[in-house]
Amino acid sequence: MNWKNALLATATAAMAVTAAPAAMTQDAAQAQRPVFDIPDTITIFGREIPPVVKATAIVNGAVITQTDINERMNFMLVASGQQIPPEQVADMRQQVLANLIDETLQIQAAAAEEINISDEEVARTLAAVAEDSGRTVEELAALLEQNGASLETMRQQIRGEIAWSRLQQYKIENFVSVDDDEVRAVLAKLEASKGTTEYRVGEIFLSATPANDQQVRENALRVLDLIRQGASFVAVARQYSEASHAAVGGDLGWIRPEQLPAELAQALPQIQLGSVSVPIKIPGGYSILAVQDRRTILTADPRDAQLSLKQVAIPLQQGISVEAANAIVDRFAEAATNLGGCGGAEKLASDFGGQVLSRDDVSMRELPPELQQMMIPMQVGQATRPFGSLEEGVRVLVLCGREEATPGLPSFAEVQQQKRAERINSRARRYLRDLRRDAVIDYR
């Protein structure tokens, strides 16, 4: 795993440990499960010295320094795997400062309610994050240090996420309810919507007022540039978004357009699958939407199938020429075509010095789109075409079983949970807005 993926894995792990339970949908939890070692992008074969510490903002007496901003920016850049163009650094710095102010307000508000996050709890979470990324805490510290960040900025973010999660539970979640009539109304609408489309959506929300609307829009465009340059939407959402679901990478789960504000509902069907929208003006700020998937309500879809798979992975010698690699891949592809069923995976791996991994709970939708298209028409016992890279080796997936999903209405409890999460998110936004309004912030 390279350092970019390591930090992205670290960010994902922190999300899993600290996210508010009510904001985590069942789909979001499933999306975090590893699927073998398939890269996100596949090819189908045929520390500087830190600046002088000075106050940048004082939030109700708590100081945010230039070093705090620099380290948080560097942490975000390492996690997203991107660099900010020089002309955009100043504006991005302001956005990071705004997020640090919000984080400080959240920690202060939690402390005011006697919700205190101990150093030991943060340390336990940090240790779990490091373990999930395949490193010790010391190794993680060294990785951050090499890239101009530190464990301290990570500890602060963990502390802020835990504090905000518990504060929402104390001040909001315990007082939010969804009555049975509301749930029944949603289920009736779903039944009436049979055959229409719903979307798996991610959102980055930046709040704006009439006084700073233009600046926020420009910041939103720069955030969009980061994503278009290849930055992870999840990592960018966690660092920049001001919505409560930022802790889960901006994931809104499966939604229909009519569940969103009118401006977003109108734009959603126009966004291509796998694409990201331009900043969309909505009441209170700007939203950037990412359409990660779509499906037809209460209609059978082969991509909803649960698969039993074997992965046969073979290594390629370091420094091997493209011609030599192609020859090996051609032989591997031919052998995979004549596999003779799922039971032949072990022999195929042995013949090419590879290894076999097995899983019985793979959702078709967890796979990259290219593999989904290959596997939809496949029969049990067949293998995909080889995929991978010279650096990471080549692999095939062998289909050992398929359980087709039977479309049906979500359960009463699932609808109730989603409605409750929507209401919590809305109230959390208003609560954070009130904290900003009442804060004494001295910019230096």
Stockholm file with secondary structure:
# STOCKHOLM 1.0

chainA/1-444         MNWKNALLATATAAMAVTAAPAAMTQDAAQAQRPVFDIPDTITIFGREIPPVVKATAIVNGAVITQTDINERMNFMLVASGQQIPPEQVADMRQQVLANLIDETLQIQAAAAEEINISDEEVARTLAAVAEDSGRTVEELAALLEQNGASLETMRQQIRGEIAWSRLQQYKIENFVSVDDDEVRAVLAKLEASKGTTEYRVGEIFLSATPANDQQVRENALRVLDLIRQGASFVAVARQYSEASHAAVGGDLGWIRPEQLPAELAQALPQIQLGSVSVPIKIPGGYSILAVQDRRTILTADPRDAQLSLKQVAIPLQQGISVEAANAIVDRFAEAATNLGGCGGAEKLASDFGGQVLSRDDVSMRELPPELQQMMIPMQVGQATRPFGSLEEGVRVLVLCGREEATPGLPSFAEVQQQKRAERINSRARRYLRDLRRDAVIDYR
#=GR chainA/1-444 SS CCHHHHHHHHHHHHHHHHSCGGGCCHHHHHHTSCCTTCCSSCEECCCCCCCCCCEEEEETTEEEEHHHHHHHHHHHHHHHTCCCCGGGHHHHHHHHHHHHHHHHHHHHHHHHTTCCCCHHHHHHHHHHHHHHTTSCHHHHHHHHHHTTCCHHHHHHHHHHHHHHHHHHHHHTGGGCCCCHHHHHHHHHHHHHTTTCEEEEEEEEEEECCTTTHHHHHHHHHHHHHHHHTTCCHHHHHHHHCCSGGGGGTTEEEEECGGGSCHHHHHHGGGSCTTCBCCCEEETTEEEEEEEEEEEETTSCCGGGCEEEEEEEEECCCTTCCHHHHHHHHHHHHHHHHTCCSGGGHHHHHHHTTCEEEEEEEEEGGGSCHHHHHHHTTCCTTCBCCCEEETTTEEEEEEEEEEECCCCCCCCHHHHHHHHHHHHHHHHHHHHHHHHHHHCCEEEC
#=GC SS_cons         CCHHHHHHHHHHHHHHHHSCGGGCCHHHHHHTSCCTTCCSSCEECCCCCCCCCCEEEEETTEEEEHHHHHHHHHHHHHHHTCCCCGGGHHHHHHHHHHHHHHHHHHHHHHHHTTCCCCHHHHHHHHHHHHHHTTSCHHHHHHHHHHTTCCHHHHHHHHHHHHHHHHHHHHHTGGGCCCCHHHHHHHHHHHHHTTTCEEEEEEEEEEECCTTTHHHHHHHHHHHHHHHHTTCCHHHHHHHHCCSGGGGGTTEEEEECGGGSCHHHHHHGGGSCTTCBCCCEEETTEEEEEEEEEEEETTSCCGGGCEEEEEEEEECCCTTCCHHHHHHHHHHHHHHHHTCCSGGGHHHHHHHTTCEEEEEEEEEGGGSCHHHHHHHTTCCTTCBCCCEEETTTEEEEEEEEEEECCCCCCCCHHHHHHHHHHHHHHHHHHHHHHHHHHHCCEEEC
//
